[in-house]
Amino acid sequence: MRKAKILATIGPASNDPAVLDAMIAAGMNAVRINMSHGTREQHQETLENVRAAAVRAGKPVAELVDLSGPKIRTRTLSDGKPVLLAAGERFVITTRDIVGDAHQVSTNFAGLPQAVASGSRILLDDGAIELAVEEVEDGDVICRVVTGGILNERKGINLPNMALPIPSLTDKDRDDLEWAVEQNVDYVALSFVRTADDCREVKDLIKKLNKRKLGRALLVAKIEKSEAVDNLLEIIDATDGLMVARGDLGVETSVELVPVYQKRIIELAVANDRFVITATQMLQSMIENPFPTRAEASDVANAVWDGTDAVMLSAETASGNYPVEAIETMARIIDSAETIRPEQLKKPVKFSQVPTGRTSQALCKAAAAAAKEMQTDKIAVFTESGLMARRLSSFRSGLATFALTTSGDSCGQLALIWGVTPLFDERLVVADQENSIGEGTMLDLMAPGSDATVDMLKTGEKTLLDAGVVENGETIVMLAGRLSGLGLSSSVNVWTIGEDVVRR
C-alpha cells in the first residue's frame, strides 16, 4: 500500500467528472483548490465534482483550500503586450497609475518605495528578471536591469530578504476562509507566513468558524519566505502542518538552499507530529510532455525518502496536457521509492528523541514495537478526530496504518496523511441516521454488559475484513487511545483475525 500521498491541484484541465474519476483511479488522494485563480462559483463546482467522484470511487479524497495571500504584482502594459527588459537598461517601478512599457510599469503595492533602498534586489516573474534599485524618488523606484527578459503584465514582484509590513491574511483571504470552512473542507493553506502569530490568527478564525462535531479544518503553513525559515520551530508549534513551497522559497532565498531547507522542514515537521507536503515543479515537464525527466523522478523519490506525507502537483494537473498521466507517473515513482525499507534509510527521528512523557507517544512506540515483535506490518487505530492516527503516522515506522473511524470528516482528512488508510464503516454509527457523515461515536460499538474494548476490537475486525485489508488467521496490532472520555482505556492490543482472544 502506497504510504506517501498524492495531492493534485484542480483546474481547467482536471475539473471534468470523467477526468476526476480517472485521477482518483490513478492514485490521487487529495485535491487542492487554488484561490488565486478562478471564481467562487468555479471553486464551488470543483468541490461538488470532487465529492461526487469520491463517492463513485468509494474512496475518501481530502480537500485543501489554498488561500491567495497578499500578491505584489506589476500592473498593465500597453495593449497588454509583453515587453523586453534588456540587461543594463534603466527601469522604473512606480505607484503612479500608468500604463506600462519597456521603461516603466506600475505596481499594486503602494508601500514599495518605503520598503526598498539603494542596492535592494527586486525579482519579477518568479525570479526570471532581476533588478537592482538605484534610487527612490517619491512614488518611483528607479532600477537597473541586472538580468533581462520578457515581462508580461500582472507578474509577481518578490523582494528577497525584506521584512514587509503586509498582513498574511487579506480581506479576500478572510472571505475565502469563511467560505472554505462553511464548505467543510479538510485543510486550509496559508500563504505569506513569516511568524507564528500569522498562524495563530488563522487557526483562531478556523476554530471560531468551525461547525464540525469532531475536529476542524487543519491549518497548513506554507514555508515560502526567509523569515518563515528563521522562525520555523515557532511556526511548527502554532500550526497543524507545513507545506514546503519550493517555488517562492527558491525566489525568496536561493535555489541551491531549497533542497537543504526541504530536508530540514520535513524532519522537524515529522519530529513534532506535524504533517508536511512537498510542493512545486515536481513533474513540471509533464505540463507539456507525457513523460517526466529523470531529474524529476529523482526529486519525487527524494521527497518520499525524506519522509514527506504528500507530494503535490500544481500546473501539471490544473492546466497541463496530461493530468491523469501525471498522477499515474507520480504513483509509480512513489511505489518504486517505497521499495526501500525504512530501516535502509535514516532511522525515524521519533525513536531517538528524548522522552516526552506523553501517553500518546508511549502508545505509538509500544504499538510499533509490538508489531515488530509479532512480525506484522499492520496496525489498526481507533480514532474519532483522527489525531491518534496522525501521531502514529509521524513515527514513520513503515507500518500500514488503518484508521477506523465513525467520522466521515476524519476519514476524508486522513486521506492525506502518510501511511494511513482511513476506513469509515456506517455500521459503527447508531445515532442520527439522516446525517451521511455519521453523528454516532465509538460508544455505539459496545453491547450492554460487555467488555467495551473487546467489543470494539471485534467490530474493527469486521471493518478490516470487509475492506479486504486483512485475512483470517493474520495477527495485527490494534491501538486505541481514550475515546471521548467514554470509559474506553488507552491500550495496545495484539489481535489475531478470526479469534476472539486479545493480548494486551
Residue pairs with C-beta under 8 A, 6 or more apart in sequence:
1 400
1 421
1 469
2 27
2 331
2 334
2 335
2 338
3 338
3 398
3 400
3 418
3 419
4 303
4 304
4 308
4 309
4 310
4 311
4 334
4 337
4 338
4 418
5 29
5 30
5 309
5 310
5 311
5 415
5 416
5 417
5 418
6 27
6 28
6 29
6 30
6 310
6 311
6 313
6 327
6 330
6 331
6 334
7 28
7 29
7 30
7 31
7 32
7 62
7 64
7 277
7 279
7 310
7 311
7 312
7 313
7 416
8 14
8 23
8 28
8 30
8 31
8 32
8 312
8 313
8 316
8 317
8 323
8 326
8 327
9 31
9 32
9 33
9 34
9 312
9 313
9 314
9 315
9 316
9 317
9 318
10 20
10 31
10 32
10 33
10 46
10 50
10 317
10 318
11 34
11 37
11 38
11 315
11 317
11 318
11 319
12 318
12 319
13 19
13 317
13 318
13 319
13 320
13 321
13 323
14 20
14 23
14 317
14 318
14 323
15 42
15 45
15 46
15 49
16 49
17 49
17 52
17 53
19 323
19 324
20 49
20 50
20 53
21 53
21 56
21 57
22 324
23 317
23 323
23 324
23 327
24 53
24 54
24 57
24 59
24 61
25 57
26 324
26 327
26 328
26 331
27 327
27 328
27 330
27 331
28 61
28 327
29 61
29 62
29 310
29 415
29 416
30 61
30 62
30 63
30 64
30 186
30 187
30 310
30 415
30 416
31 46
31 50
31 61
31 62
31 63
31 64
32 64
32 65
32 66
32 189
32 312
32 314
33 43
33 46
33 47
33 63
33 64
33 65
33 66
33 185
34 66
34 314
34 318
35 43
35 65
35 66
35 67
35 68
35 172
35 173
35 176
36 66
36 68
36 71
37 318
38 46
40 179
43 65
43 179
44 183
47 63
47 183
47 185
50 61
50 63
51 61
53 61
54 60
54 61
54 412
59 415
60 411
60 412
60 414
60 415
60 422
60 424
61 412
61 415
62 186
62 187
62 412
62 413
62 414
62 415
62 416
63 185
63 186
63 187
63 412
64 185
64 186
64 187
64 188
64 189
64 220
64 416
65 176
65 177
65 180
65 183
65 185
65 187
65 188
65 189
66 189
66 191
66 222
67 169
67 173
67 176
67 177
67 188
67 189
67 190
67 191
68 170
68 172
68 173
68 176
68 191
69 168
69 169
69 170
69 173
69 190
69 191
69 192
69 222
70 166
70 167
70 168
70 170
70 191
70 192
71 108
71 156
72 107
72 108
72 109
72 112
72 156
72 157
72 158
72 159
72 166
73 107
73 108
73 109
73 154
73 155
73 156
73 157
74 93
74 100
74 105
74 106
74 107
74 124
74 151
74 153
74 154
74 155
74 157
75 100
75 105
75 106
75 107
75 108
75 153
75 154
76 99
76 100
76 106
76 153
76 154
77 83
77 99
77 100
77 101
77 105
77 151
77 152
77 153
78 99
78 100
78 101
80 153
82 150
82 151
82 152
82 153
83 100
83 101
83 102
83 150
83 151
84 102
84 148
84 149
84 150
84 151
85 91
85 102
85 124
85 129
85 145
85 148
85 149
85 150
85 151
86 145
86 148
87 145
87 146
87 147
87 148
88 144
88 145
89 103
89 144
89 145
89 148
90 103
90 142
90 143
90 144
90 145
91 103
91 104
91 105
91 131
91 143
91 144
91 145
92 103
92 104
92 105
92 140
92 141
92 142
92 143
93 104
93 105
93 106
93 107
93 112
93 122
93 131
93 140
93 141
93 143
93 157
94 104
94 105
94 106
94 107
94 139
94 140
94 141
95 106
95 107
95 109
95 110
95 112
95 113
95 139
95 140
96 106
96 139
96 140
97 106
98 104
98 105
98 106
100 106
100 153
105 151
105 153
107 157
109 115
109 157
109 166
111 164
111 165
111 166
112 141
112 157
113 136
113 138
113 139
113 140
113 141
115 159
115 162
115 164
115 165
116 122
116 133
116 136
116 141
116 159
116 162
117 133
117 136
118 133
118 134
118 135
118 136
119 132
119 133
120 132
120 133
120 159
120 162
121 130
121 131
121 132
121 133
121 146
121 159
121 160
122 130
122 131
122 132
122 133
122 141
122 143
122 157
122 158
122 159
123 129
123 130
123 131
123 157
123 158
123 159
123 160
123 251
124 130
124 131
124 151
124 155
124 156
124 157
124 158
125 149
125 151
125 152
125 155
125 156
126 156
126 158
126 247
126 248
126 251
127 158
127 250
127 251
128 147
128 149
129 145
129 147
129 148
129 149
129 151
130 145
130 146
130 147
131 143
131 144
131 145
131 146
132 143
132 144
132 146
133 141
133 142
133 143
134 142
134 143
134 144
135 142
136 142
158 248
158 251
158 252
160 226
160 251
160 252
160 253
161 226
161 252
161 253
163 194
163 227
166 192
168 190
168 191
168 192
168 193
168 194
168 198
168 201
168 202
169 177
169 190
169 198
169 201
169 202
174 205
177 188
177 202
177 205
177 206
177 209
178 209
180 188
180 217
181 188
181 206
181 209
181 210
181 211
181 217
182 209
182 211
184 211
184 212
184 217
184 409
185 217
186 217
186 218
186 409
186 412
186 413
186 416
187 217
187 218
187 219
187 220
187 241
187 413
187 416
188 202
188 206
188 217
188 218
188 219
188 220
189 219
189 220
189 221
189 222
189 243
190 198
190 199
190 202
190 219
190 220
190 221
190 222
190 239
191 222
191 224
191 245
192 198
192 222
192 224
192 225
193 199
193 221
193 222
193 223
193 224
193 225
193 228
193 235
194 225
194 227
194 228
194 231
195 227
195 231
195 234
195 235
196 231
196 234
196 235
196 237
196 238
197 238
198 221
198 235
199 219
199 221
199 235
199 238
199 239
200 238
202 219
203 219
203 238
203 239
203 240
206 216
206 217
206 219
207 216
210 216
210 217
212 409
213 407
213 409
213 439
214 384
214 385
214 407
214 409
214 410
215 385
215 386
215 387
215 407
215 409
215 410
215 413
218 240
218 241
218 275
218 413
219 239
219 240
219 241
220 239
220 240
220 241
220 242
220 243
220 277
221 228
221 235
221 238
221 239
221 241
221 242
221 243
222 242
222 243
222 245
222 248
223 229
223 232
223 235
223 242
223 243
223 244
223 245
223 249
223 261
223 265
224 245
224 247
224 248
224 249
224 252
225 248
225 249
225 252
226 252
226 253
228 235
229 249
229 253
229 261
232 264
232 265
232 268
233 268
235 242
236 242
236 268
236 269
236 272
236 274
237 272
239 274
240 274
240 275
241 269
241 274
241 275
241 276
241 277
241 309
242 265
242 269
242 274
242 275
242 276
242 277
243 276
243 277
243 278
243 279
243 312
244 261
244 262
244 265
244 266
244 276
244 277
244 278
244 279
244 308
245 279
245 280
246 258
246 262
246 278
246 279
246 280
246 281
247 279
247 280
247 281
248 280
249 258
249 261
250 257
250 258
253 261
259 302
262 278
262 303
262 306
263 306
265 276
266 276
266 278
266 303
266 306
266 307
266 308
267 306
267 307
267 349
269 275
269 276
270 276
270 307
270 348
270 349
270 350
270 394
270 396
271 349
271 350
271 353
271 394
273 390
273 391
273 394
274 394
275 309
275 310
275 390
275 393
275 394
275 416
275 417
275 418
276 307
276 308
276 309
276 310
277 308
277 309
277 310
277 311
277 312
277 416
278 303
278 306
278 308
278 310
278 311
278 312
279 311
279 312
279 314
280 312
280 314
281 314
282 296
282 299
282 300
282 303
282 311
282 312
282 313
282 316
282 330
283 292
283 296
283 300
283 313
283 316
283 326
283 329
283 330
284 296
284 315
284 316
285 291
285 292
285 293
285 296
286 292
286 296
286 316
286 320
286 322
286 325
286 326
286 329
287 315
287 316
287 319
287 320
287 321
288 320
288 321
289 321
289 322
290 321
290 322
290 325
291 329
292 329
292 333
297 333
300 311
300 330
300 333
300 334
300 337
301 333
301 334
301 336
301 337
303 311
304 311
304 333
304 334
304 337
304 338
305 337
305 340
305 345
307 348
307 396
307 418
308 418
309 393
309 416
309 417
309 418
310 416
310 418
311 330
311 334
313 326
313 327
313 330
316 322
316 323
316 326
317 323
317 326
317 327
320 326
341 398
342 348
342 396
342 397
342 398
343 398
348 395
348 396
348 397
350 361
350 364
350 365
350 394
350 395
350 396
351 365
351 395
355 361
359 481
359 490
360 388
360 391
360 481
361 391
363 388
363 479
363 481
363 490
363 492
364 391
364 392
364 395
364 479
365 395
366 492
367 379
367 381
367 392
367 477
367 479
367 492
368 379
368 395
368 397
368 399
370 477
370 492
370 494
371 377
371 378
371 379
371 397
371 399
371 476
371 477
374 475
374 477
374 494
376 474
376 475
376 476
376 477
377 398
377 399
377 400
378 399
378 400
378 401
378 402
378 469
378 470
378 474
378 476
378 477
379 392
379 399
379 400
379 401
379 402
379 476
379 477
379 478
379 479
380 401
380 402
380 403
380 404
380 460
380 464
380 476
380 477
380 478
380 479
381 388
381 389
381 392
381 401
381 402
381 403
381 404
381 478
381 479
381 480
381 481
382 388
382 404
382 405
382 442
382 456
382 460
382 478
382 479
382 480
382 481
382 483
383 389
383 403
383 404
383 405
383 410
383 481
384 405
384 406
384 407
384 410
384 441
384 442
384 483
384 484
385 407
385 410
386 403
386 405
386 407
386 410
386 413
386 414
386 417
386 422
387 481
388 479
388 481
389 401
389 403
389 405
389 414
389 417
389 420
389 422
390 414
390 417
390 420
392 401
392 420
392 479
393 401
393 417
393 418
393 419
393 420
396 418
396 419
398 419
399 419
400 419
400 421
400 469
401 419
401 420
401 421
402 420
402 421
402 422
402 423
402 464
402 467
402 469
403 410
403 411
403 414
403 420
403 421
403 422
403 423
404 423
404 425
404 428
404 460
404 463
404 464
405 411
405 414
405 422
405 423
405 424
406 424
406 425
406 428
406 429
406 438
406 440
406 441
406 442
406 444
407 424
407 437
407 438
408 424
408 436
408 437
408 438
409 437
410 422
411 422
411 423
411 424
412 422
413 422
414 420
414 422
415 422
421 469
423 463
423 464
423 467
423 469
424 438
425 459
425 462
425 463
425 466
426 438
427 459
427 462
427 463
428 438
428 440
428 442
428 444
428 445
428 459
428 463
429 438
429 439
429 440
429 444
430 440
430 444
431 439
431 440
431 441
431 444
432 438
432 439
432 440
441 483
441 484
441 486
442 456
442 483
442 484
442 486
442 488
443 483
443 484
443 486
445 452
445 455
445 456
445 459
446 452
446 455
446 456
447 455
452 486
452 487
452 488
453 480
453 488
453 489
453 491
453 493
453 502
453 504
454 500
454 502
456 480
456 488
457 478
457 493
457 495
457 502
458 500
460 478
461 470
461 495
461 497
461 498
464 470
464 476
464 497
465 471
465 472
465 497
470 476
470 497
471 497
472 497
472 498
473 496
473 497
473 498
474 496
474 497
475 494
475 495
475 496
475 497
476 494
476 495
476 497
477 492
477 493
477 494
477 495
478 492
478 493
478 494
478 495
479 491
479 492
479 493
480 488
480 489
480 490
480 491
480 493
481 490
482 488
482 489
482 490
491 504
492 504
493 502
493 503
493 504
494 502
494 503
494 504
495 502
495 503
